[in-house]
Amino acid sequence: MKNTDLVKVFSPQPTIILVEPQMGENIGATARAMWNFGLDRLRIVKPRDGWPNQKAVVMASGAGRLLDEAIIYNSTEDSISDLTHIFATTARVRGLNKKVQTPVQAMEKAQKLIKTGERVGILFGPERAGLSNEDTGLARDIISIPVNPKFPSLNLAQSVLLTAYEWRNYGGDTKQSSKLPRLASSREVQVLIDSYEEDLSKQGFFWPDDKADSMRLHLRSLFSRLKLTEADVRIFHGIRKSLVREKRVRD
């Protein structure tokens, strides 16, 4: 089978997003792991050693096209702005109320989501520390790879390879239905969150000060778990504006 045929077979597909990867070799190995299983949508957030990276090209070994077509972003939020459902891959669940799944469960869900018109992204964190609380909070679900608890460390490319394998292994029909309501993009949801956060801040909601950051994180996590359509977002904006107008009238 030709490479171009692979794209046809496995599209539509999830987007792989590397957040602040530290080594070009790991980016190249990730591209190779993706292409092994027919995935070719790669986004990279603030690669430590800059871009393009010759070490990544050498390590990609035949999957260089993925690097040529990779999109570079300055923030995680920007990298997911057009997507509707985000998985965060992490070994540590930091108290956020999100469903934790194995790669098998997550990719089975991803297949079903894409079939219903969702645009799926999978976040992978930096090699040394993994995803931050803030980046994990942007996701709706968490992927946790079941490894030996005495040696839980996985290379970045290994994590991507395991997830890509389960995507390929699950199979399934990902043809999308055109009759379903259009889901809100991550960018549209983030604008909604920012608007509510601004209004709540003006009302002194984020108090006391030592808990404000945690409250904001949980607010963002709450909205990120909701499966919102574009119409839902418009309604939430309408509710917010109506409450603001009502307060002004009372004042």
Secondary structure, DSSP 4 states (H G I P E B T S, - for coil): --HHHHHHHH-S-PEEEEES---HHHHHHHHHHHHHTT---EEEES-TT-SS-HHHHHHHTT-HHHHHH-EEESSHHHHTTT-SEEEEE-S---S---EEE-HHHHHHHHHHHHHTT--EEEEE--TTT---HHHHHT-SEEE-----TTS----HHHHHHHHHHHHHHH----PPPTTSPPBPPHHHHHHHHHHHHHHHHHTT-S-SHHHHHHHHHHHHHHHHHS--BHHHHHHHHHHHHHHHHHHHHH-
